[in-house]
Amino acid sequence: MKLRSVGIVGFGKYVPEKVLTNADMEKMVDTNDEWIVTRTGIRERHIAAPEQATSDLAYEAAVRALASAGLAAEDVELIIVATVTPDMTFPSTACILQDKLGAKKAAAFDLSAACSGFVYSMATANGFLQTGMYKNALIIGADTLSRITDYTDRNTCVLFGDGAGAVVLGEVPEGRGFLSFDLGAEGAGGPLLKLEGGGSRMPASQETVQSGKHFIYMNGREVFKFAVRVMGSATEEVLRKAGKTKEDIDLFVPHQANIRIIQSAMQRLELPEEKCVINVDKYANTSAASIPLALVEAAEEGRIKEGDTVLLVGFGGGLTWGASVLVW
């Protein structure tokens, strides 16, 4: 059976209206703008309104992506939402979104791979579409990390924001679309980045709430070392699988967690800054929304033209990583 070529045929993004600047953070915890910018590159982040949940952010991005693709919601066949902040344990955020969109034909499920979730989701959908099981898929990376951020912890609260990015995948001409994926996990590193409370291991209780188990815990130093290592190795591996070299990269779209991690990856690849998408200063780390926000922003700004080779790479809790090479 000849596999179909699958690529991105539509895209959209959404961030909440409220902006939390570094100056605002200075009033909340013992920190300052210079410290945050120097260590992370972050200047501000968007925060969901009290009435907004992850599905609401996902909906706004999805509507824009469907319009970009010229696709009606009732024609969508598969919806995958990558998130670690679902509206609730179940039903899935994807099912809630399916109902909001009116995408009655679509199969729908969530995928949990933290900041790597969007690339994992595209790889999953690519398998369905290549074989012809589905003709199209709506992939959304969406997270409301503000809901699980401890705003008394100066080491983590400055790092995270809320947002959503979406793409529509469909059949594209041969030679275009996804050329390769590289997905991986290092489960032994799971304790370095986690949210313990609320699951079957540690159900929600007065004790879990009082001890802060419902907030993100991160060993920043160790996660940083992991990120620098896998951003480089995953990039090299996904290029090898695609039969490409670093010289072939027209646009590099890394996970937006920390400017120093991005700069380390660029140095390893010997890539000039104009080939890299950097928007961590505006949105901070939005987990699964990070890569699609960066990709969609670049597309909207006209930084990607037809035939360009685009490389996406991210890392996240799990620990996980994911990379992809595609021809636009």
Secondary structure, 3 states (H helix, E strand, C coil): CCCCCEEEEEEEEECCCEEEEHHHHHHHCCCCHHHHHHHHCCCEEEECCCCCCHHHHHHHHHHHHHHHHCCCHHHCCEEEEECCCCCCCCCCHHHHHHHHHCCCCCEEEEECCHHHHHHHHHHHHHHHHHCCCCCEEEEEEEEEHHHHCCCCCCCCCCCECEEEEEEEEEECCCCCEEEEEEEEECHHHHHHEECCCCCCCCCCCHHHHHCCCCCCEECHHHHHHHHHHHHHHHHHHHHHHHCCCHHHCCEEEECCCCHHHHHHHHHHHCCCHHHECCCHHHHCECHHHHHHHHHHHHHHCCCCCCCCEEEEEEEECCCEEEEEEEEC
